[in-house]
Amino acid sequence: MPRSPLQGRGPKISPGRTPLLITTPNALTPPSTFSTLTSATLAVLDLIFNL
């Protein structure tokens, strides 16, 4: 079910990639690193898709 809200929130980001980027680090890193990494990843993706 995580794809529907992501599609609505971030139309610029491809919905197929976003859940993978969010779920993979979550399993490998502690929550504090995860939130920082997610923020950085989403910021980079946003810049790429805006270009």
BANU-798636 format. One line per 3 residues: for each residue z, x negated, y negated of N, C-alpha, C, CB. Coordinates in Angstrom, 3 decimals. Last residue first. Glycine has a CB too. Layout:
BEGIN
Z/X/Y/Z/X/Y/Z/X/Y/Z/X/Y; ...
This chain:
BEGIN
-12.842/-15.296/-19.130/-14.000/-16.092/-19.507/-15.246/-15.483/-18.889/-13.832/-17.565/-19.068; -11.121/-13.633/-17.804/-11.466/-13.292/-19.183/-12.661/-14.096/-19.667/-10.274/-13.527/-20.103; -10.776/-14.919/-15.395/-11.545/-13.675/-15.394/-11.893/-13.218/-16.804/-10.771/-12.584/-14.679
-9.258/-17.139/-16.283/-10.548/-17.330/-15.617/-11.389/-16.067/-15.699/-10.344/-17.733/-14.151; -6.943/-15.919/-17.335/-7.807/-16.723/-18.195/-9.194/-16.882/-17.589/-7.183/-18.093/-18.441; -5.984/-14.715/-15.001/-6.321/-13.884/-16.144/-7.247/-14.643/-17.087/-5.050/-13.432/-16.881
-5.440/-16.964/-13.419/-6.469/-16.013/-12.996/-6.913/-15.141/-14.163/-5.950/-15.134/-11.847; -3.339/-18.054/-14.967/-4.580/-18.807/-14.756/-5.710/-17.873/-14.351/-4.381/-19.894/-13.683; -1.442/-15.995/-14.733/-1.918/-16.402/-16.051/-3.242/-17.152/-15.939/-0.870/-17.276/-16.753
-1.007/-15.932/-11.993/-1.604/-14.762/-12.631/-2.140/-15.115/-14.012/-0.580/-13.625/-12.735; 0.178/-18.489/-11.699/-1.056/-18.140/-10.996/-1.753/-16.970/-11.660/-0.765/-17.810/-9.538; 2.491/-18.292/-13.272/1.475/-19.284/-13.594/0.139/-18.927/-12.956/1.922/-20.668/-13.138
3.816/-16.220/-11.898/3.493/-16.077/-13.314/2.380/-17.040/-13.706/4.739/-16.318/-14.180; 4.093/-17.395/-9.365/3.313/-16.166/-9.524/2.892/-15.991/-10.972/4.118/-14.943/-9.054; 5.778/-19.543/-9.946/4.442/-19.797/-9.417/3.551/-18.577/-9.589/4.516/-20.191/-7.943
8.066/-18.150/-10.757/7.396/-19.072/-11.675/5.959/-19.315/-11.237/8.159/-20.405/-11.756; 8.662/-16.741/-8.428/8.366/-15.995/-9.642/7.652/-16.881/-10.660/9.653/-15.422/-10.244; 9.050/-18.886/-6.597/8.030/-17.867/-6.364/7.671/-17.146/-7.650/8.508/-16.864/-5.322
11.257/-20.222/-7.508/9.969/-20.907/-7.540/8.840/-19.907/-7.410/9.881/-21.954/-6.428; 13.085/-18.145/-6.962/12.937/-18.661/-8.323/11.598/-19.382/-8.486/14.100/-19.612/-8.667; 12.860/-17.644/-4.129/12.467/-16.636/-5.118/12.262/-17.189/-6.524/13.499/-15.560/-5.167
11.352/-20.449/-2.290/12.494/-19.649/-2.745/12.100/-18.712/-3.893/13.644/-20.571/-3.190; 8.296/-20.187/-0.307/9.109/-20.771/-1.367/10.300/-19.883/-1.695/8.265/-21.002/-2.619; 6.868/-18.838/1.672/7.030/-20.288/1.796/8.026/-20.875/0.801/5.700/-20.959/1.617
6.541/-16.182/1.147/7.039/-16.539/2.470/7.409/-18.025/2.559/5.996/-16.197/3.528; 5.478/-16.238/-1.401/6.761/-15.563/-1.192/7.372/-15.963/0.144/6.585/-14.040/-1.256; 2.938/-17.330/-1.203/4.030/-18.167/-1.716/5.400/-17.551/-1.443/3.859/-18.392/-3.214
1.678/-14.927/0.019/1.735/-16.226/0.681/2.849/-17.125/0.121/0.395/-16.926/0.545; 1.766/-12.708/-1.713/2.525/-12.681/-0.466/2.672/-14.063/0.149/1.863/-11.753/0.524; 0.182/-13.375/-3.951/1.574/-12.976/-4.143/2.360/-13.101/-2.841/1.651/-11.538/-4.673
-2.290/-14.016/-2.988/-1.612/-15.014/-3.796/-0.135/-14.673/-3.970/-2.288/-15.138/-5.155; -2.889/-11.603/-1.703/-2.781/-12.839/-0.925/-2.002/-13.891/-1.700/-4.176/-13.373/-0.559; -3.078/-9.749/-3.826/-1.999/-9.622/-2.836/-1.812/-10.885/-1.994/-2.277/-8.445/-1.921
-5.409/-10.914/-5.255/-4.070/-10.856/-5.825/-2.967/-10.700/-4.783/-3.993/-9.727/-6.795; -7.841/-10.667/-3.882/-7.182/-11.966/-3.991/-5.712/-11.837/-4.366/-7.895/-12.825/-5.013; -8.601/-8.002/-4.000/-8.519/-8.651/-2.703/-7.750/-9.964/-2.758/-9.901/-8.893/-2.165
-8.803/-7.258/-6.664/-7.651/-6.779/-5.895/-7.518/-7.433/-4.523/-7.745/-5.292/-5.724; -9.490/-9.526/-9.228/-10.016/-8.895/-8.016/-8.862/-8.513/-7.088/-11.010/-9.843/-7.288; -8.546/-8.702/-12.477/-8.261/-9.540/-11.312/-8.754/-8.830/-10.060/-6.739/-9.857/-11.205
-9.102/-6.691/-14.233/-9.853/-7.937/-14.380/-9.683/-8.832/-13.156/-9.405/-8.682/-15.641; -7.330/-4.629/-13.704/-8.730/-4.436/-13.312/-9.553/-5.712/-13.409/-9.362/-3.370/-14.172; -4.285/-4.405/-13.044/-5.108/-5.556/-13.417/-6.548/-5.409/-12.986/-4.540/-6.807/-12.826
-3.209/-1.827/-12.477/-2.626/-2.678/-13.511/-3.586/-3.770/-13.971/-1.346/-3.305/-13.002; -4.761/-0.688/-10.448/-4.557/0.043/-11.691/-4.077/-0.860/-12.813/-3.569/1.161/-11.479; -4.627/-2.619/-8.453/-5.936/-2.248/-8.992/-5.775/-1.557/-10.336/-6.693/-1.336/-8.009
-1.897/-2.597/-7.946/-2.500/-3.802/-8.506/-3.868/-3.500/-9.095/-2.616/-4.890/-7.438; -1.478/-0.074/-6.782/-0.921/-0.367/-8.107/-1.526/-1.610/-8.740/0.575/-0.535/-8.011; -3.150/-0.502/-4.357/-3.399/0.552/-5.336/-2.784/0.254/-6.706/-2.863/1.861/-4.816
-2.141/-2.613/-2.757/-3.396/-2.785/-3.481/-3.591/-1.742/-4.581/-4.554/-2.725/-2.516; 0.140/-2.181/-1.249/0.276/-2.911/-2.524/-1.005/-2.988/-3.332/0.760/-4.300/-2.260; 0.000/-0.795/1.233/0.000/0.000/0.000/0.000/-0.832/-1.291/1.196/0.901/-0.002
